[in-house]
Amino acid sequence: MKELIEYIARSIVRAPDEVKVTQENDDDGVVVKLEVAPDDKGRVIGRQGRVAEAMRTLLRVVATKEGVRVRLEIV
C-alpha cells in the first residue's frame, strides 16, 4: 500500500525526492501518511480534492483485497 501511494505521488509532484510515505498500524487498521513539499501539496490534493480522493479509492481497493482498513493522511 505504501509503495502504491509513493508511486502515484512521485508521478504528479514537481519535487519527487521530497515525497515521504510512512505506514503505521493503528487500532482501526493501517494509516498511510503522505508528506510532500509545500509547493506540491495542491497537486497531491487536486481540485476539490479529486486527486486525493482517487488515491484513497485505490488504497481502499488494495486494502479490501488484503482484508484490512486503511486511511490516507496528507501531512
PDB file of N, CA, C, O and CB in Angstrom:
ATOM      1  N   MET A   1       0.830  -1.195   0.000  1.00  0.00           N
ATOM      2  CA  MET A   1       0.000   0.000   0.000  1.00  0.00           C
ATOM      3  C   MET A   1       0.866   1.247   0.000  1.00  0.00           C
ATOM      4  O   MET A   1       0.592   2.212  -0.713  1.00  0.00           O
ATOM      5  CB  MET A   1      -0.940   0.005   1.207  1.00  0.00           C
ATOM      6  N   LYS A   2       1.903   1.213   0.801  1.00  0.00           N
ATOM      7  CA  LYS A   2       2.821   2.348   0.888  1.00  0.00           C
ATOM      8  C   LYS A   2       3.461   2.628  -0.466  1.00  0.00           C
ATOM      9  O   LYS A   2       3.600   3.783  -0.869  1.00  0.00           O
ATOM     10  CB  LYS A   2       3.906   2.084   1.943  1.00  0.00           C
ATOM     11  N   GLU A   3       3.850   1.563  -1.164  1.00  0.00           N
ATOM     12  CA  GLU A   3       4.524   1.712  -2.448  1.00  0.00           C
ATOM     13  C   GLU A   3       3.596   2.312  -3.503  1.00  0.00           C
ATOM     14  O   GLU A   3       4.032   3.094  -4.348  1.00  0.00           O
ATOM     15  CB  GLU A   3       5.051   0.362  -2.924  1.00  0.00           C
ATOM     16  N   LEU A   4       2.319   1.944  -3.451  1.00  0.00           N
ATOM     17  CA  LEU A   4       1.336   2.468  -4.403  1.00  0.00           C
ATOM     18  C   LEU A   4       1.202   3.983  -4.265  1.00  0.00           C
ATOM     19  O   LEU A   4       1.255   4.710  -5.257  1.00  0.00           O
ATOM     20  CB  LEU A   4      -0.033   1.792  -4.192  1.00  0.00           C
ATOM     21  N   ILE A   5       1.032   4.449  -3.042  1.00  0.00           N
ATOM     22  CA  ILE A   5       0.876   5.886  -2.803  1.00  0.00           C
ATOM     23  C   ILE A   5       2.154   6.632  -3.166  1.00  0.00           C
ATOM     24  O   ILE A   5       2.102   7.725  -3.729  1.00  0.00           O
ATOM     25  CB  ILE A   5       0.505   6.155  -1.332  1.00  0.00           C
ATOM     26  N   GLU A   6       3.289   6.045  -2.846  1.00  0.00           N
ATOM     27  CA  GLU A   6       4.562   6.688  -3.177  1.00  0.00           C
ATOM     28  C   GLU A   6       4.733   6.812  -4.688  1.00  0.00           C
ATOM     29  O   GLU A   6       5.193   7.846  -5.173  1.00  0.00           O
ATOM     30  CB  GLU A   6       5.733   5.897  -2.576  1.00  0.00           C
ATOM     31  N   TYR A   7       4.373   5.783  -5.428  1.00  0.00           N
ATOM     32  CA  TYR A   7       4.480   5.809  -6.885  1.00  0.00           C
ATOM     33  C   TYR A   7       3.580   6.895  -7.485  1.00  0.00           C
ATOM     34  O   TYR A   7       4.008   7.660  -8.348  1.00  0.00           O
ATOM     35  CB  TYR A   7       4.113   4.435  -7.469  1.00  0.00           C
ATOM     36  N   ILE A   8       2.344   6.950  -7.022  1.00  0.00           N
ATOM     37  CA  ILE A   8       1.398   7.947  -7.545  1.00  0.00           C
ATOM     38  C   ILE A   8       1.875   9.354  -7.220  1.00  0.00           C
ATOM     39  O   ILE A   8       1.879  10.229  -8.086  1.00  0.00           O
ATOM     40  CB  ILE A   8      -0.015   7.718  -6.964  1.00  0.00           C
ATOM     41  N   ALA A   9       2.275   9.571  -5.976  1.00  0.00           N
ATOM     42  CA  ALA A   9       2.696  10.912  -5.554  1.00  0.00           C
ATOM     43  C   ALA A   9       3.945  11.370  -6.312  1.00  0.00           C
ATOM     44  O   ALA A   9       4.015  12.518  -6.751  1.00  0.00           O
ATOM     45  CB  ALA A   9       2.966  10.933  -4.041  1.00  0.00           C
ATOM     46  N   ARG A  10       4.917  10.490  -6.466  1.00  0.00           N
ATOM     47  CA  ARG A  10       6.139  10.862  -7.188  1.00  0.00           C
ATOM     48  C   ARG A  10       5.847  11.187  -8.650  1.00  0.00           C
ATOM     49  O   ARG A  10       6.566  11.971  -9.269  1.00  0.00           O
ATOM     50  CB  ARG A  10       7.173   9.734  -7.101  1.00  0.00           C
ATOM     51  N   SER A  11       4.806  10.592  -9.197  1.00  0.00           N
ATOM     52  CA  SER A  11       4.465  10.827 -10.597  1.00  0.00           C
ATOM     53  C   SER A  11       3.839  12.196 -10.839  1.00  0.00           C
ATOM     54  O   SER A  11       3.944  12.731 -11.942  1.00  0.00           O
ATOM     55  CB  SER A  11       3.525   9.758 -11.076  1.00  0.00           C
ATOM     56  N   ILE A  12       3.188  12.776  -9.826  1.00  0.00           N
ATOM     57  CA  ILE A  12       2.459  14.020 -10.077  1.00  0.00           C
ATOM     58  C   ILE A  12       3.092  15.257  -9.464  1.00  0.00           C
ATOM     59  O   ILE A  12       2.658  16.367  -9.773  1.00  0.00           O
ATOM     60  CB  ILE A  12       1.077  13.890  -9.567  1.00  0.00           C
ATOM     61  N   VAL A  13       4.104  15.119  -8.605  1.00  0.00           N
ATOM     62  CA  VAL A  13       4.709  16.294  -7.977  1.00  0.00           C
ATOM     63  C   VAL A  13       5.898  16.786  -8.783  1.00  0.00           C
ATOM     64  O   VAL A  13       6.420  16.079  -9.644  1.00  0.00           O
ATOM     65  CB  VAL A  13       5.142  15.976  -6.543  1.00  0.00           C
ATOM     66  N   ARG A  14       6.316  18.010  -8.489  1.00  0.00           N
ATOM     67  CA  ARG A  14       7.476  18.582  -9.167  1.00  0.00           C
ATOM     68  C   ARG A  14       8.782  18.235  -8.467  1.00  0.00           C
ATOM     69  O   ARG A  14       9.843  18.250  -9.090  1.00  0.00           O
ATOM     70  CB  ARG A  14       7.332  20.083  -9.260  1.00  0.00           C
ATOM     71  N   ALA A  15       8.711  17.922  -7.171  1.00  0.00           N
ATOM     72  CA  ALA A  15       9.900  17.549  -6.405  1.00  0.00           C
ATOM     73  C   ALA A  15       9.726  16.125  -5.872  1.00  0.00           C
ATOM     74  O   ALA A  15       9.397  15.936  -4.701  1.00  0.00           O
ATOM     75  CB  ALA A  15      10.150  18.555  -5.234  1.00  0.00           C
ATOM     76  N   PRO A  16       9.945  15.124  -6.730  1.00  0.00           N
ATOM     77  CA  PRO A  16       9.703  13.739  -6.304  1.00  0.00           C
ATOM     78  C   PRO A  16      10.641  13.258  -5.200  1.00  0.00           C
ATOM     79  O   PRO A  16      10.324  12.301  -4.493  1.00  0.00           O
ATOM     80  CB  PRO A  16       9.831  12.825  -7.485  1.00  0.00           C
ATOM     81  N   ASP A  17      11.789  13.912  -5.046  1.00  0.00           N
ATOM     82  CA  ASP A  17      12.725  13.498  -3.995  1.00  0.00           C
ATOM     83  C   ASP A  17      12.226  13.859  -2.607  1.00  0.00           C
ATOM     84  O   ASP A  17      12.698  13.296  -1.619  1.00  0.00           O
ATOM     85  CB  ASP A  17      14.083  14.131  -4.226  1.00  0.00           C
ATOM     86  N   GLU A  18      11.289  14.780  -2.512  1.00  0.00           N
ATOM     87  CA  GLU A  18      10.781  15.214  -1.212  1.00  0.00           C
ATOM     88  C   GLU A  18       9.525  14.460  -0.784  1.00  0.00           C
ATOM     89  O   GLU A  18       8.932  14.788   0.244  1.00  0.00           O
ATOM     90  CB  GLU A  18      10.492  16.692  -1.247  1.00  0.00           C
ATOM     91  N   VAL A  19       9.116  13.469  -1.545  1.00  0.00           N
ATOM     92  CA  VAL A  19       7.950  12.666  -1.187  1.00  0.00           C
ATOM     93  C   VAL A  19       8.376  11.645  -0.132  1.00  0.00           C
ATOM     94  O   VAL A  19       9.338  10.899  -0.313  1.00  0.00           O
ATOM     95  CB  VAL A  19       7.338  11.957  -2.446  1.00  0.00           C
ATOM     96  N   LYS A  20       7.626  11.635   0.977  1.00  0.00           N
ATOM     97  CA  LYS A  20       7.917  10.666   2.037  1.00  0.00           C
ATOM     98  C   LYS A  20       6.599  10.023   2.457  1.00  0.00           C
ATOM     99  O   LYS A  20       5.636  10.714   2.789  1.00  0.00           O
ATOM    100  CB  LYS A  20       8.635  11.349   3.264  1.00  0.00           C
ATOM    101  N   VAL A  21       6.569   8.701   2.437  1.00  0.00           N
ATOM    102  CA  VAL A  21       5.369   7.952   2.796  1.00  0.00           C
ATOM    103  C   VAL A  21       5.715   7.032   3.959  1.00  0.00           C
ATOM    104  O   VAL A  21       6.688   6.280   3.907  1.00  0.00           O
ATOM    105  CB  VAL A  21       4.817   7.137   1.576  1.00  0.00           C
ATOM    106  N   THR A  22       4.902   7.102   5.010  1.00  0.00           N
ATOM    107  CA  THR A  22       5.080   6.211   6.144  1.00  0.00           C
ATOM    108  C   THR A  22       3.792   5.427   6.366  1.00  0.00           C
ATOM    109  O   THR A  22       2.694   5.897   6.069  1.00  0.00           O
ATOM    110  CB  THR A  22       5.475   7.002   7.418  1.00  0.00           C
ATOM    111  N   GLN A  23       3.957   4.234   6.892  1.00  0.00           N
ATOM    112  CA  GLN A  23       2.808   3.364   7.134  1.00  0.00           C
ATOM    113  C   GLN A  23       2.849   2.930   8.590  1.00  0.00           C
ATOM    114  O   GLN A  23       3.857   2.399   9.057  1.00  0.00           O
ATOM    115  CB  GLN A  23       2.809   2.124   6.173  1.00  0.00           C
ATOM    116  N   GLU A  24       1.746   3.158   9.309  1.00  0.00           N
ATOM    117  CA  GLU A  24       1.666   2.812  10.722  1.00  0.00           C
ATOM    118  C   GLU A  24       0.437   1.945  10.962  1.00  0.00           C
ATOM    119  O   GLU A  24      -0.596   2.121  10.316  1.00  0.00           O
ATOM    120  CB  GLU A  24       1.620   4.085  11.603  1.00  0.00           C
ATOM    121  N   ASN A  25       0.561   1.018  11.887  1.00  0.00           N
ATOM    122  CA  ASN A  25      -0.591   0.216  12.287  1.00  0.00           C
ATOM    123  C   ASN A  25      -1.285   0.910  13.444  1.00  0.00           C
ATOM    124  O   ASN A  25      -0.637   1.385  14.376  1.00  0.00           O
ATOM    125  CB  ASN A  25      -0.167  -1.228  12.679  1.00  0.00           C
ATOM    126  N   ASP A  26      -2.608   0.965  13.378  1.00  0.00           N
ATOM    127  CA  ASP A  26      -3.435   1.648  14.359  1.00  0.00           C
ATOM    128  C   ASP A  26      -4.476   0.656  14.868  1.00  0.00           C
ATOM    129  O   ASP A  26      -4.583  -0.456  14.352  1.00  0.00           O
ATOM    130  CB  ASP A  26      -4.112   2.922  13.749  1.00  0.00           C
ATOM    131  N   ASP A  27      -5.239   1.058  15.877  1.00  0.00           N
ATOM    132  CA  ASP A  27      -6.315   0.194  16.373  1.00  0.00           C
ATOM    133  C   ASP A  27      -7.375  -0.049  15.302  1.00  0.00           C
ATOM    134  O   ASP A  27      -7.965  -1.127  15.238  1.00  0.00           O
ATOM    135  CB  ASP A  27      -6.963   0.812  17.614  1.00  0.00           C
ATOM    136  N   ASP A  28      -7.611   0.953  14.465  1.00  0.00           N
ATOM    137  CA  ASP A  28      -8.629   0.849  13.421  1.00  0.00           C
ATOM    138  C   ASP A  28      -8.115   0.171  12.161  1.00  0.00           C
ATOM    139  O   ASP A  28      -8.917  -0.226  11.315  1.00  0.00           O
ATOM    140  CB  ASP A  28      -9.150   2.217  13.076  1.00  0.00           C
ATOM    141  N   GLY A  29      -6.815   0.026  12.009  1.00  0.00           N
ATOM    142  CA  GLY A  29      -6.244  -0.564  10.805  1.00  0.00           C
ATOM    143  C   GLY A  29      -4.908   0.060  10.491  1.00  0.00           C
ATOM    144  O   GLY A  29      -4.077   0.246  11.380  1.00  0.00           O
ATOM    145  N   VAL A  30      -4.696   0.382   9.236  1.00  0.00           N
ATOM    146  CA  VAL A  30      -3.433   0.930   8.768  1.00  0.00           C
ATOM    147  C   VAL A  30      -3.622   2.411   8.429  1.00  0.00           C
ATOM    148  O   VAL A  30      -4.620   2.797   7.820  1.00  0.00           O
ATOM    149  CB  VAL A  30      -2.909   0.140   7.536  1.00  0.00           C
ATOM    150  N   VAL A  31      -2.643   3.235   8.836  1.00  0.00           N
ATOM    151  CA  VAL A  31      -2.647   4.655   8.498  1.00  0.00           C
ATOM    152  C   VAL A  31      -1.447   4.915   7.590  1.00  0.00           C
ATOM    153  O   VAL A  31      -0.307   4.657   7.976  1.00  0.00           O
ATOM    154  CB  VAL A  31      -2.597   5.560   9.790  1.00  0.00           C
ATOM    155  N   VAL A  32      -1.702   5.425   6.388  1.00  0.00           N
ATOM    156  CA  VAL A  32      -0.646   5.782   5.451  1.00  0.00           C
ATOM    157  C   VAL A  32      -0.545   7.297   5.443  1.00  0.00           C
ATOM    158  O   VAL A  32      -1.509   7.992   5.122  1.00  0.00           O
ATOM    159  CB  VAL A  32      -0.928   5.216   4.012  1.00  0.00           C
ATOM    160  N   LYS A  33       0.644   7.810   5.804  1.00  0.00           N
ATOM    161  CA  LYS A  33       0.854   9.253   5.855  1.00  0.00           C
ATOM    162  C   LYS A  33       1.741   9.669   4.690  1.00  0.00           C
ATOM    163  O   LYS A  33       2.800   9.088   4.454  1.00  0.00           O
ATOM    164  CB  LYS A  33       1.486   9.679   7.208  1.00  0.00           C
ATOM    165  N   LEU A  34       1.286  10.688   3.968  1.00  0.00           N
ATOM    166  CA  LEU A  34       1.992  11.193   2.796  1.00  0.00           C
ATOM    167  C   LEU A  34       2.468  12.604   3.068  1.00  0.00           C
ATOM    168  O   LEU A  34       1.675  13.483   3.405  1.00  0.00           O
ATOM    169  CB  LEU A  34       1.092  11.154   1.542  1.00  0.00           C
ATOM    170  N   GLU A  35       3.779  12.820   2.920  1.00  0.00           N
ATOM    171  CA  GLU A  35       4.361  14.153   3.081  1.00  0.00           C
ATOM    172  C   GLU A  35       4.996  14.557   1.762  1.00  0.00           C
ATOM    173  O   GLU A  35       5.738  13.785   1.153  1.00  0.00           O
ATOM    174  CB  GLU A  35       5.410  14.184   4.242  1.00  0.00           C
ATOM    175  N   VAL A  36       4.696  15.781   1.325  1.00  0.00           N
ATOM    176  CA  VAL A  36       5.274  16.322   0.098  1.00  0.00           C
ATOM    177  C   VAL A  36       5.768  17.730   0.372  1.00  0.00           C
ATOM    178  O   VAL A  36       5.516  18.288   1.440  1.00  0.00           O
ATOM    179  CB  VAL A  36       4.242  16.314  -1.066  1.00  0.00           C
ATOM    180  N   ALA A  37       6.472  18.301  -0.593  1.00  0.00           N
ATOM    181  CA  ALA A  37       6.947  19.679  -0.469  1.00  0.00           C
ATOM    182  C   ALA A  37       5.737  20.619  -0.395  1.00  0.00           C
ATOM    183  O   ALA A  37       4.695  20.331  -0.982  1.00  0.00           O
ATOM    184  CB  ALA A  37       7.879  20.061  -1.672  1.00  0.00           C
ATOM    185  N   PRO A  38       5.868  21.730   0.317  1.00  0.00           N
ATOM    186  CA  PRO A  38       4.738  22.658   0.451  1.00  0.00           C
ATOM    187  C   PRO A  38       4.172  23.131  -0.896  1.00  0.00           C
ATOM    188  O   PRO A  38       2.965  23.336  -1.019  1.00  0.00           O
ATOM    189  CB  PRO A  38       5.166  23.860   1.261  1.00  0.00           C
ATOM    190  N   ASP A  39       5.024  23.303  -1.890  1.00  0.00           N
ATOM    191  CA  ASP A  39       4.552  23.748  -3.207  1.00  0.00           C
ATOM    192  C   ASP A  39       3.755  22.666  -3.934  1.00  0.00           C
ATOM    193  O   ASP A  39       2.935  22.977  -4.798  1.00  0.00           O
ATOM    194  CB  ASP A  39       5.734  24.173  -4.066  1.00  0.00           C
ATOM    195  N   ASP A  40       3.988  21.416  -3.595  1.00  0.00           N
ATOM    196  CA  ASP A  40       3.327  20.305  -4.277  1.00  0.00           C
ATOM    197  C   ASP A  40       2.060  19.829  -3.582  1.00  0.00           C
ATOM    198  O   ASP A  40       1.375  18.943  -4.094  1.00  0.00           O
ATOM    199  CB  ASP A  40       4.276  19.160  -4.403  1.00  0.00           C
ATOM    200  N   LYS A  41       1.741  20.390  -2.447  1.00  0.00           N
ATOM    201  CA  LYS A  41       0.575  19.922  -1.695  1.00  0.00           C
ATOM    202  C   LYS A  41      -0.711  20.094  -2.510  1.00  0.00           C
ATOM    203  O   LYS A  41      -1.587  19.230  -2.469  1.00  0.00           O
ATOM    204  CB  LYS A  41       0.461  20.682  -0.361  1.00  0.00           C
ATOM    205  N   GLY A  42      -0.827  21.182  -3.237  1.00  0.00           N
ATOM    206  CA  GLY A  42      -2.006  21.411  -4.066  1.00  0.00           C
ATOM    207  C   GLY A  42      -2.133  20.403  -5.192  1.00  0.00           C
ATOM    208  O   GLY A  42      -3.242  20.014  -5.556  1.00  0.00           O
ATOM    209  N   ARG A  43      -1.000  19.975  -5.750  1.00  0.00           N
ATOM    210  CA  ARG A  43      -1.021  18.971  -6.817  1.00  0.00           C
ATOM    211  C   ARG A  43      -1.509  17.628  -6.290  1.00  0.00           C
ATOM    212  O   ARG A  43      -2.245  16.917  -6.974  1.00  0.00           O
ATOM    213  CB  ARG A  43       0.373  18.817  -7.439  1.00  0.00           C
ATOM    214  N   VAL A  44      -1.096  17.283  -5.071  1.00  0.00           N
ATOM    215  CA  VAL A  44      -1.469  15.995  -4.494  1.00  0.00           C
ATOM    216  C   VAL A  44      -2.947  15.989  -4.094  1.00  0.00           C
ATOM    217  O   VAL A  44      -3.628  14.973  -4.231  1.00  0.00           O
ATOM    218  CB  VAL A  44      -0.584  15.677  -3.274  1.00  0.00           C
ATOM    219  N   ILE A  45      -3.430  17.119  -3.604  1.00  0.00           N
ATOM    220  CA  ILE A  45      -4.837  17.184  -3.200  1.00  0.00           C
ATOM    221  C   ILE A  45      -5.737  17.320  -4.426  1.00  0.00           C
ATOM    222  O   ILE A  45      -6.780  16.671  -4.500  1.00  0.00           O
ATOM    223  CB  ILE A  45      -5.072  18.364  -2.229  1.00  0.00           C
ATOM    224  N   GLY A  46      -5.353  18.141  -5.369  1.00  0.00           N
ATOM    225  CA  GLY A  46      -6.132  18.296  -6.598  1.00  0.00           C
ATOM    226  C   GLY A  46      -7.285  19.261  -6.413  1.00  0.00           C
ATOM    227  O   GLY A  46      -7.571  19.704  -5.301  1.00  0.00           O
ATOM    228  N   ARG A  47      -7.939  19.581  -7.510  1.00  0.00           N
ATOM    229  CA  ARG A  47      -9.083  20.486  -7.454  1.00  0.00           C
ATOM    230  C   ARG A  47     -10.236  19.806  -6.742  1.00  0.00           C
ATOM    231  O   ARG A  47     -10.661  18.709  -7.104  1.00  0.00           O
ATOM    232  CB  ARG A  47      -9.506  20.930  -8.868  1.00  0.00           C
ATOM    233  N   GLN A  48     -10.722  20.477  -5.737  1.00  0.00           N
ATOM    234  CA  GLN A  48     -11.820  19.981  -4.896  1.00  0.00           C
ATOM    235  C   GLN A  48     -11.513  18.601  -4.321  1.00  0.00           C
ATOM    236  O   GLN A  48     -12.425  17.824  -4.037  1.00  0.00           O
ATOM    237  CB  GLN A  48     -13.119  19.928  -5.702  1.00  0.00           C
ATOM    238  N   GLY A  49     -10.220  18.299  -4.152  1.00  0.00           N
ATOM    239  CA  GLY A  49      -9.813  17.048  -3.517  1.00  0.00           C
ATOM    240  C   GLY A  49      -9.951  15.814  -4.381  1.00  0.00           C
ATOM    241  O   GLY A  49      -9.983  14.696  -3.868  1.00  0.00           O
ATOM    242  N   ARG A  50     -10.033  16.001  -5.678  1.00  0.00           N
ATOM    243  CA  ARG A  50     -10.281  14.859  -6.569  1.00  0.00           C
ATOM    244  C   ARG A  50      -9.099  13.895  -6.629  1.00  0.00           C
ATOM    245  O   ARG A  50      -9.300  12.681  -6.634  1.00  0.00           O
ATOM    246  CB  ARG A  50     -10.601  15.353  -7.968  1.00  0.00           C
ATOM    247  N   VAL A  51      -7.880  14.408  -6.675  1.00  0.00           N
ATOM    248  CA  VAL A  51      -6.710  13.532  -6.754  1.00  0.00           C
ATOM    249  C   VAL A  51      -6.557  12.753  -5.450  1.00  0.00           C
ATOM    250  O   VAL A  51      -6.293  11.550  -5.470  1.00  0.00           O
ATOM    251  CB  VAL A  51      -5.427  14.352  -7.050  1.00  0.00           C
ATOM    252  N   ALA A  52      -6.722  13.432  -4.325  1.00  0.00           N
ATOM    253  CA  ALA A  52      -6.622  12.764  -3.028  1.00  0.00           C
ATOM    254  C   ALA A  52      -7.703  11.703  -2.889  1.00  0.00           C
ATOM    255  O   ALA A  52      -7.444  10.619  -2.368  1.00  0.00           O
ATOM    256  CB  ALA A  52      -6.728  13.782  -1.884  1.00  0.00           C
ATOM    257  N   GLU A  53      -8.889  12.000  -3.340  1.00  0.00           N
ATOM    258  CA  GLU A  53      -9.986  11.031  -3.254  1.00  0.00           C
ATOM    259  C   GLU A  53      -9.727   9.826  -4.159  1.00  0.00           C
ATOM    260  O   GLU A  53     -10.077   8.701  -3.802  1.00  0.00           O
ATOM    261  CB  GLU A  53     -11.321  11.698  -3.632  1.00  0.00           C
ATOM    262  N   ALA A  54      -9.123  10.046  -5.319  1.00  0.00           N
ATOM    263  CA  ALA A  54      -8.785   8.943  -6.214  1.00  0.00           C
ATOM    264  C   ALA A  54      -7.726   8.045  -5.575  1.00  0.00           C
ATOM    265  O   ALA A  54      -7.809   6.821  -5.675  1.00  0.00           O
ATOM    266  CB  ALA A  54      -8.286   9.479  -7.572  1.00  0.00           C
ATOM    267  N   MET A  55      -6.735   8.647  -4.921  1.00  0.00           N
ATOM    268  CA  MET A  55      -5.716   7.844  -4.231  1.00  0.00           C
ATOM    269  C   MET A  55      -6.340   7.047  -3.096  1.00  0.00           C
ATOM    270  O   MET A  55      -5.985   5.888  -2.882  1.00  0.00           O
ATOM    271  CB  MET A  55      -4.590   8.744  -3.688  1.00  0.00           C
ATOM    272  N   ARG A  56      -7.262   7.658  -2.371  1.00  0.00           N
ATOM    273  CA  ARG A  56      -7.939   6.944  -1.275  1.00  0.00           C
ATOM    274  C   ARG A  56      -8.766   5.775  -1.810  1.00  0.00           C
ATOM    275  O   ARG A  56      -8.825   4.717  -1.185  1.00  0.00           O
ATOM    276  CB  ARG A  56      -8.847   7.910  -0.481  1.00  0.00           C
ATOM    277  N   THR A  57      -9.396   5.964  -2.955  1.00  0.00           N
ATOM    278  CA  THR A  57     -10.187   4.892  -3.555  1.00  0.00           C
ATOM    279  C   THR A  57      -9.301   3.720  -3.949  1.00  0.00           C
ATOM    280  O   THR A  57      -9.632   2.569  -3.663  1.00  0.00           O
ATOM    281  CB  THR A  57     -10.951   5.409  -4.775  1.00  0.00           C
ATOM    282  N   LEU A  58      -8.182   3.999  -4.600  1.00  0.00           N
ATOM    283  CA  LEU A  58      -7.255   2.927  -4.971  1.00  0.00           C
ATOM    284  C   LEU A  58      -6.709   2.218  -3.743  1.00  0.00           C
ATOM    285  O   LEU A  58      -6.545   0.998  -3.744  1.00  0.00           O
ATOM    286  CB  LEU A  58      -6.103   3.483  -5.803  1.00  0.00           C
ATOM    287  N   LEU A  59      -6.430   2.977  -2.704  1.00  0.00           N
ATOM    288  CA  LEU A  59      -5.927   2.406  -1.465  1.00  0.00           C
ATOM    289  C   LEU A  59      -6.970   1.501  -0.822  1.00  0.00           C
ATOM    290  O   LEU A  59      -6.638   0.439  -0.294  1.00  0.00           O
ATOM    291  CB  LEU A  59      -5.517   3.514  -0.496  1.00  0.00           C
ATOM    292  N   ARG A  60      -8.227   1.921  -0.867  1.00  0.00           N
ATOM    293  CA  ARG A  60      -9.310   1.099  -0.315  1.00  0.00           C
ATOM    294  C   ARG A  60      -9.451  -0.226  -1.063  1.00  0.00           C
ATOM    295  O   ARG A  60      -9.728  -1.256  -0.449  1.00  0.00           O
ATOM    296  CB  ARG A  60     -10.634   1.866  -0.366  1.00  0.00           C
ATOM    297  N   VAL A  61      -9.262  -0.208  -2.380  1.00  0.00           N
ATOM    298  CA  VAL A  61      -9.353  -1.429  -3.169  1.00  0.00           C
ATOM    299  C   VAL A  61      -8.264  -2.416  -2.743  1.00  0.00           C
ATOM    300  O   VAL A  61      -8.537  -3.601  -2.548  1.00  0.00           O
ATOM    301  CB  VAL A  61      -9.237  -1.111  -4.675  1.00  0.00           C
ATOM    302  N   VAL A  62      -7.041  -1.928  -2.600  1.00  0.00           N
ATOM    303  CA  VAL A  62      -5.939  -2.792  -2.182  1.00  0.00           C
ATOM    304  C   VAL A  62      -6.177  -3.305  -0.766  1.00  0.00           C
ATOM    305  O   VAL A  62      -5.927  -4.476  -0.480  1.00  0.00           O
ATOM    306  CB  VAL A  62      -4.597  -2.039  -2.262  1.00  0.00           C
ATOM    307  N   ALA A  63      -6.653  -2.445   0.114  1.00  0.00           N
ATOM    308  CA  ALA A  63      -6.899  -2.841   1.499  1.00  0.00           C
ATOM    309  C   ALA A  63      -8.009  -3.876   1.595  1.00  0.00           C
ATOM    310  O   ALA A  63      -7.937  -4.784   2.423  1.00  0.00           O
ATOM    311  CB  ALA A  63      -7.252  -1.623   2.341  1.00  0.00           C
ATOM    312  N   THR A  64      -9.025  -3.755   0.768  1.00  0.00           N
ATOM    313  CA  THR A  64     -10.114  -4.714   0.781  1.00  0.00           C
ATOM    314  C   THR A  64      -9.624  -6.097   0.364  1.00  0.00           C
ATOM    315  O   THR A  64     -10.048  -7.108   0.923  1.00  0.00           O
ATOM    316  CB  THR A  64     -11.241  -4.251  -0.137  1.00  0.00           C
ATOM    317  N   LYS A  65      -8.733  -6.134  -0.615  1.00  0.00           N
ATOM    318  CA  LYS A  65      -8.169  -7.410  -1.039  1.00  0.00           C
ATOM    319  C   LYS A  65      -7.361  -8.055   0.086  1.00  0.00           C
ATOM    320  O   LYS A  65      -7.341  -9.278   0.224  1.00  0.00           O
ATOM    321  CB  LYS A  65      -7.291  -7.217  -2.277  1.00  0.00           C
ATOM    322  N   GLU A  66      -6.697  -7.223   0.886  1.00  0.00           N
ATOM    323  CA  GLU A  66      -5.886  -7.742   1.990  1.00  0.00           C
ATOM    324  C   GLU A  66      -6.700  -7.937   3.268  1.00  0.00           C
ATOM    325  O   GLU A  66      -6.213  -8.538   4.225  1.00  0.00           O
ATOM    326  CB  GLU A  66      -4.723  -6.803   2.265  1.00  0.00           C
ATOM    327  N   GLY A  67      -7.924  -7.439   3.291  1.00  0.00           N
ATOM    328  CA  GLY A  67      -8.787  -7.627   4.434  1.00  0.00           C
ATOM    329  C   GLY A  67      -8.483  -6.709   5.608  1.00  0.00           C
ATOM    330  O   GLY A  67      -8.689  -7.093   6.759  1.00  0.00           O
ATOM    331  N   VAL A  68      -7.994  -5.498   5.334  1.00  0.00           N
ATOM    332  CA  VAL A  68      -7.698  -4.526   6.396  1.00  0.00           C
ATOM    333  C   VAL A  68      -8.385  -3.211   6.093  1.00  0.00           C
ATOM    334  O   VAL A  68      -8.843  -2.969   4.976  1.00  0.00           O
ATOM    335  CB  VAL A  68      -6.172  -4.313   6.546  1.00  0.00           C
ATOM    336  N   ARG A  69      -8.450  -2.356   7.121  1.00  0.00           N
ATOM    337  CA  ARG A  69      -8.970  -0.993   6.933  1.00  0.00           C
ATOM    338  C   ARG A  69      -7.783  -0.075   6.771  1.00  0.00           C
ATOM    339  O   ARG A  69      -6.737  -0.288   7.385  1.00  0.00           O
ATOM    340  CB  ARG A  69      -9.879  -0.537   8.134  1.00  0.00           C
ATOM    341  N   VAL A  70      -7.936   0.950   5.944  1.00  0.00           N
ATOM    342  CA  VAL A  70      -6.818   1.855   5.688  1.00  0.00           C
ATOM    343  C   VAL A  70      -7.308   3.285   5.604  1.00  0.00           C
ATOM    344  O   VAL A  70      -8.428   3.546   5.166  1.00  0.00           O
ATOM    345  CB  VAL A  70      -6.086   1.469   4.399  1.00  0.00           C
ATOM    346  N   ARG A  71      -6.452   4.215   6.031  1.00  0.00           N
ATOM    347  CA  ARG A  71      -6.717   5.656   5.921  1.00  0.00           C
ATOM    348  C   ARG A  71      -5.505   6.317   5.287  1.00  0.00           C
ATOM    349  O   ARG A  71      -4.373   5.894   5.520  1.00  0.00           O
ATOM    350  CB  ARG A  71      -7.031   6.293   7.321  1.00  0.00           C
ATOM    351  N   LEU A  72      -5.735   7.349   4.487  1.00  0.00           N
ATOM    352  CA  LEU A  72      -4.652   8.146   3.902  1.00  0.00           C
ATOM    353  C   LEU A  72      -4.702   9.529   4.511  1.00  0.00           C
ATOM    354  O   LEU A  72      -5.728  10.207   4.465  1.00  0.00           O
ATOM    355  CB  LEU A  72      -4.764   8.218   2.344  1.00  0.00           C
ATOM    356  N   GLU A  73      -3.583   9.940   5.082  1.00  0.00           N
ATOM    357  CA  GLU A  73      -3.477  11.291   5.629  1.00  0.00           C
ATOM    358  C   GLU A  73      -2.403  12.039   4.853  1.00  0.00           C
ATOM    359  O   GLU A  73      -1.286  11.545   4.696  1.00  0.00           O
ATOM    360  CB  GLU A  73      -3.149  11.264   7.159  1.00  0.00           C
ATOM    361  N   ILE A  74      -2.738  13.222   4.371  1.00  0.00           N
ATOM    362  CA  ILE A  74      -1.770  14.078   3.675  1.00  0.00           C
ATOM    363  C   ILE A  74      -1.301  15.106   4.682  1.00  0.00           C
ATOM    364  O   ILE A  74      -2.069  15.960   5.124  1.00  0.00           O
ATOM    365  CB  ILE A  74      -2.393  14.765   2.390  1.00  0.00           C
ATOM    366  N   VAL A  75      -0.020  15.014   5.041  1.00  0.00           N
ATOM    367  CA  VAL A  75       0.543  15.857   6.097  1.00  0.00           C
ATOM    368  C   VAL A  75       1.146  17.102   5.488  1.00  0.00           C
ATOM    369  O   VAL A  75       1.675  17.947   6.209  1.00  0.00           O
ATOM    370  CB  VAL A  75       1.602  15.093   6.914  1.00  0.00           C
TER     371      VAL A  75
END
